[in-house]
Amino acid sequence: MRDVSQNKGDSVKVVRLLLRINGQEYDAYGVLEDNGDYLAFEVEKIVPRERRMTYKSKSCY
């Protein structure tokens, strides 16, 4: 990722966004900039999101 310390006066954060495209989930890593008038997101890389295994507990009556 690029060095965000070179920006002067802008509010800059390195972030991860969840993208959902055609039912598939991806993590987009990049830089979010807020200059007061608008937000800009510059994507550095996109990787497929690993599915987390979740199990529903079953109760017996």
Backbone as CSV, one residue per row, in Angstrom:
resi,resn,N_x,N_y,N_z,CA_x,CA_y,CA_z,C_x,C_y,C_z
1,MET,0.836,-1.179,0.000,0.000,0.000,0.000,0.880,1.240,0.000
2,ARG,0.325,2.306,-0.507,1.121,3.528,-0.611,1.276,4.206,0.746
3,ASP,2.248,5.070,0.827,2.521,5.796,2.063,1.520,6.944,2.185
4,VAL,0.608,6.843,3.156,-0.431,7.860,3.299,0.065,9.075,4.084
5,SER,1.263,9.034,4.593,1.776,10.155,5.381,2.159,11.347,4.506
6,GLN,2.192,11.177,3.184,2.588,12.260,2.293,1.448,13.229,2.002
7,ASN,0.209,12.862,2.324,-0.919,13.765,2.084,-0.887,14.897,3.100
8,LYS,-1.169,16.103,2.636,-1.103,17.274,3.507,-2.504,17.792,3.775
9,GLY,-2.951,17.739,5.038,-4.225,18.324,5.416,-5.444,17.454,5.177
10,ASP,-5.340,16.422,4.379,-6.489,15.553,4.123,-6.630,14.532,5.235
11,SER,-7.850,14.111,5.474,-8.094,13.026,6.413,-7.997,11.722,5.620
12,VAL,-6.990,10.891,5.928,-6.703,9.691,5.149,-6.663,8.490,6.070
13,LYS,-7.334,7.404,5.664,-7.324,6.170,6.442,-7.163,4.982,5.502
14,VAL,-6.417,3.976,5.968,-6.318,2.712,5.252,-7.468,1.848,5.745
15,VAL,-8.303,1.351,4.827,-9.517,0.640,5.218,-9.696,-0.648,4.417
16,ARG,-10.625,-1.476,4.916,-11.052,-2.687,4.213,-12.560,-2.579,4.030
17,LEU,-13.015,-2.760,2.809,-14.440,-2.725,2.507,-14.895,-4.098,2.061
18,LEU,-16.121,-4.451,2.395,-16.722,-5.695,1.927,-17.475,-5.397,0.638
19,LEU,-17.127,-6.101,-0.433,-17.831,-5.973,-1.708,-18.634,-7.239,-1.948
20,ARG,-19.841,-7.089,-2.415,-20.660,-8.242,-2.788,-21.059,-8.053,-4.244
21,ILE,-20.505,-8.909,-5.119,-20.739,-8.808,-6.562,-21.294,-10.129,-7.048
22,ASN,-22.522,-10.099,-7.568,-23.190,-11.310,-8.074,-23.170,-12.445,-7.057
23,GLY,-23.399,-12.119,-5.793,-23.453,-13.137,-4.749,-22.103,-13.547,-4.180
24,GLN,-21.016,-13.114,-4.792,-19.677,-13.433,-4.292,-19.188,-12.281,-3.418
25,GLU,-18.469,-12.603,-2.341,-17.963,-11.578,-1.435,-16.449,-11.421,-1.595
26,TYR,-16.011,-10.166,-1.551,-14.602,-9.822,-1.681,-14.242,-8.787,-0.634
27,ASP,-12.974,-8.791,-0.206,-12.445,-7.732,0.642,-11.637,-6.804,-0.256
28,ALA,-11.966,-5.510,-0.214,-11.220,-4.508,-0.972,-10.400,-3.695,0.021
29,TYR,-9.092,-3.714,-0.149,-8.195,-2.953,0.713,-7.752,-1.711,-0.042
30,GLY,-7.746,-0.583,0.648,-7.342,0.632,-0.026,-7.284,1.819,0.912
31,VAL,-7.253,3.005,0.317,-7.098,4.249,1.050,-8.369,5.077,0.881
32,LEU,-8.943,5.492,2.010,-10.133,6.333,2.013,-9.713,7.748,2.360
33,GLU,-10.039,8.696,1.459,-9.664,10.087,1.673,-10.917,10.943,1.812
34,ASP,-10.900,11.841,2.787,-11.991,12.788,2.998,-11.408,14.187,2.909
35,ASN,-11.724,14.900,1.821,-11.179,16.255,1.688,-12.203,17.321,2.065
36,GLY,-13.337,16.896,2.639,-14.351,17.850,3.058,-15.519,17.948,2.100
37,ASP,-15.255,17.848,0.803,-16.314,17.932,-0.202,-16.834,16.563,-0.614
38,TYR,-15.968,15.560,-0.599,-16.356,14.215,-1.024,-15.420,13.181,-0.413
39,LEU,-15.846,11.920,-0.463,-15.004,10.797,-0.062,-14.468,10.123,-1.321
40,ALA,-13.226,9.724,-1.294,-12.631,8.996,-2.407,-11.998,7.724,-1.860
41,PHE,-12.220,6.598,-2.543,-11.621,5.329,-2.145,-10.755,4.831,-3.281
42,GLU,-9.472,4.702,-3.020,-8.536,4.183,-4.009,-8.211,2.743,-3.646
43,VAL,-8.596,1.817,-4.511,-8.418,0.388,-4.251,-6.971,-0.004,-4.513
44,GLU,-6.370,-0.664,-3.537,-5.012,-1.178,-3.678,-5.035,-2.645,-4.123
45,LYS,-5.959,-3.443,-3.525,-6.090,-4.841,-3.926,-7.460,-5.364,-3.525
46,ILE,-7.927,-6.362,-4.270,-9.199,-7.033,-3.988,-8.915,-8.525,-3.882
47,VAL,-9.369,-9.140,-2.787,-9.161,-10.572,-2.586,-10.493,-11.235,-2.262
48,PRO,-10.690,-12.483,-2.712,-11.926,-13.190,-2.360,-12.037,-13.348,-0.852
49,ARG,-13.234,-13.146,-0.328,-13.471,-13.269,1.112,-13.688,-14.733,1.434
50,GLU,-12.992,-15.215,2.467,-13.162,-16.601,2.889,-14.461,-16.724,3.659
51,ARG,-15.193,-17.736,3.344,-16.457,-17.965,4.049,-16.166,-18.482,5.444
52,ARG,-16.840,-17.906,6.398,-16.691,-18.365,7.769,-17.753,-19.419,8.036
53,MET,-17.316,-20.518,8.578,-18.247,-21.614,8.846,-19.068,-21.278,10.076
54,THR,-20.362,-21.320,9.945,-21.243,-21.082,11.089,-22.159,-22.273,11.228
55,TYR,-22.368,-22.673,12.428,-23.231,-23.816,12.713,-24.373,-23.366,13.600
56,LYS,-25.572,-23.781,13.252,-26.726,-23.489,14.093,-26.865,-24.609,15.111
57,SER,-27.082,-24.215,16.331,-27.245,-25.241,17.360,-28.660,-25.808,17.281
58,LYS,-28.748,-27.098,17.442,-30.043,-27.763,17.424,-30.386,-28.189,18.844
59,SER,-31.583,-27.873,19.255,-31.985,-28.304,20.584,-32.989,-29.439,20.480
60,CYS,-32.867,-30.344,21.391,-33.768,-31.497,21.425,-34.849,-31.246,22.467
61,TYR,-36.074,-31.579,22.131,-37.196,-31.392,23.069,-37.639,-32.719,23.621
